[in-house]
Amino acid sequence: MEKEKGMNREYKDRLFKFIFGNPENKEWTLDLYNAMNGTHYTDVKALRLTTLDNAVYMSMMNDVSFLIDNVMSFYEQQSTFNPNMPMRFLIYAGMVYSNYIEESKTYRRYSSKQQKAPTPKCVCFYNGTANKDDRIVLSLADAFDTEAEPDIEVKVTMININYGHNKELLDSCKPLNEYSWFVDRVRTNQKETDTLEEAVSAAIDGLPDDALIKPFLLANKAEVKRMTAGHSIAMFA
């Protein structure tokens, strides 16, 4: 059962990236950024994905990272509560910023003048079954086992996106609202179907016709099913 639960979590984590980290769906990524920051960007060309290339970083891949208006956003989705996310974000950020500096035509790492870099914003979207507050701030400082003040700090804002939580945020980002509904419906369907694949298929078909993510999921239904191939019934968490 633990193995099945692990595979279910992996599927859901990959699905978030498949929807919001896909170059085909940059308008949804931009919509999510606007909802998170109270901004109103409309030009998807202003958003540049910086997600680590899985062909290069096979052992360490982040879900979604992107640059817009000199803000470097790191978005991760987690199906279980993980207090170690700040350490993971530290590693992701180090790799992404390293790439940014290498590709930059203006950043001079050995300059005697202060070089400006994009401001990092770290967000973990949580939709596991454990009851968690709508918003929690996780701190890397809590991971160190001495009382010495650390010289490195990373703070991660964990947002509960389970259906019914953070209503204002979900209402302001239709694709995120639909994703939250979809995950909730899969959980419900699993109680009535034999496999996760069947539960996912039924949830796709059950999305409202005006759902933004429905045409995308339908067009990629085989890929979504491939993600869930071989999974047995279990709680979608």
N, C-alpha and C positions, 0 to 999 in steps of 0.2 A: 504493500500500500504506500509506503514512503517513497518508493521509486516512482509509482504512478503519480503521486502528488508532485514530486519534483519535475516530472515531465510536463504536468499541467501548468506549473508555474513558468517553466521555460517557454511553453507555447504562448501564454498570455503576455509575457515580457516581449517576446518576438513580435507579437501582433501589434503592440503599441508602437514599436519601431517601424513595423511594416506600414502603419497608417500615418504616423506623424514624422517619421524620419525618411520618408520616401521622396526623392526628388520630384516625382509626379504630383505630389500633394503639398507642395510648398505653401499653397494658400492656406491649408489647414494648420501647418506649422506656424505661419504668420498669425492666423486667427487665435491660436493658443497663446502665442506671445502677447498679443494685444490684450487678451483676457487676463493674463497674469500681471500685466504691467499698466493697464489702463491707458494704453496707447491706441492709435488709430491708423496704423500703417496699412497701405493698400497695394503697394508695389512689391510683388514677390521678388523682383530683381534686386531689391535692397537686402534680401536675406541670402546669406551664403552658408550653406551647410558645411560644417567642419567635423562631422562625425568620423571617427577613426575607421580607416579602411580595413575591413575584415580580412582582406588578402594580405595585408602587411602586419596587422596586429591580431593574429588569430587567437592568442591566449588572453588578450585584454581588449574587449570591445565595449564602447559605450553605446547607449541607446540612440540619443539624439544630441548633437551640439551644433550651434550655428551662431553666426555673427551678424548683428544688425545694429546700426547706429552706435558703433563702438562698444557694444555690450556683447560679451561672449556668454551665451546661455548653454547650460548643461542640464538636460532633462533625462531623468531615468524613471522607469516604471518598476515597481516592486509589488509582488503578490504576497510577500511575507514581510513583516516588520524586520528591518535590518539596521541596528544601531551602528553598524560599521560602514554605512554609506559615506561619511565624510572622508575616510581613508581611501575608498574607491574613487571618490570625486577628485581627491588630491592626485591620484595616479592618472586618471583620465585627463585632468587639466594640465598636468605636466606634459603629457604627450601632445595634446592639442596645441598648447602654447608653443611647444618646441617646433611643431609644424608651422604655426603662424609666423614665428620669427624667421624660420628658414625661408619662407615664401615672401616675407615682407621686403619691399624695396626701400623702405624708409627706416625700419628699426635697426639701430646699431648697438648691439649688445655690449661692445667694448668702448662705447662713447663716454667721454667725461661729463656729458650732459644727461640729465634725467630723460629716459626714453619712455614715452607714454604707450600704454598697452590697453586693450579692451578690458572693461570691467567684468569680472566673472559673476554670474548668478547661477546658483546651484539649486535645483528643484528635484525632489523625488516624489513622483505621483504614486500613491499607495492605494491598492484596491484588493487587499486580502480580506479574509473573513474575520480576523481578530478585530475586536472593537478598539478603534483608535480615534483620538481627537481629530477634529477637522484640520488642524494645523499644529505641527510640532517642529521645533528647531533642534536639529542634531548638531553636536559640536565635536570636532576632532579632539579638542582639549580633553574631553572626557575619556579618551582612549589611552591616555598616557598614565603610567602607573607610578609616577613620582609627584611630589608636591612642587617641583621646580616649574616655574612658569615657562611654557613652551614658546619657542620663537616662530613656530608655524601654526596657523589656525585655519580651519576650513569650517564653514557653517553651511548646513544643508537644510532647506525648508521642505518638510515632508507635508504634502497635501493629500488629504483623504478624498479620493474621487469615486468612492463607492456611491451607487445611485442613492440619492436622498441626502448626501453630504455636500457641503459647500455649494449649495443651490445657486447662489449668485454667480459663482465662477462658471459652473456648468451651463447656466442659462446664457452666459455671455459668450460661450464657445460651443456652437452647435455640434461640430465633430466630436468634441470631448464628451458632451452630453450623450451623444449617440453611442460612443464607445462605452461609456459607463452603463448605459441601458443594455447594450449588447452583452457585456460581461455578466450583468445581473440576470439576463434572460438565459444565458448558457447555464448558469448555476441552477436555475429553475428547471430547465429542460433535462439536465443530467439526472434529476430524480425520476424522470419518466422514460428515459432512453437507455439503450444498452452500452453506447459508447460516447466518448467525448466528441468524436467526429459527427455523429448524428445530432448531438446537442448543438454543436456549432452550426451545422447546416440548417437546422430548424430556426436558430436565432437569426441567421442571415435572412432567411425567407420571411421571418416575422418582423423585420425592421419596417417601419412605415415607408410608404412609397416615396415620400418626399425627403427621406433621410439622405444626407449628403454622402455618407460612407457606403450606402447600400449598393450603388452601381459599381463602385470600386471593389467591394467584397464579392459581388456577383461575378464581375469580370475576372477576378482572381480566385474564384471558389476552389479550383483545383489546387492552387498553391496553399490556401488556407487549410484544405483537407489534408494535404501532404504534411503540413506542420503537425497535424493531430493523428496521423496514421499510427495505428497500433496502440493507441491510448485506451485504457479501460475506463469504466465509469468510476468517477471519484468526484469529490467536491472540487469545483473549479477554483483552486487556490494554491 
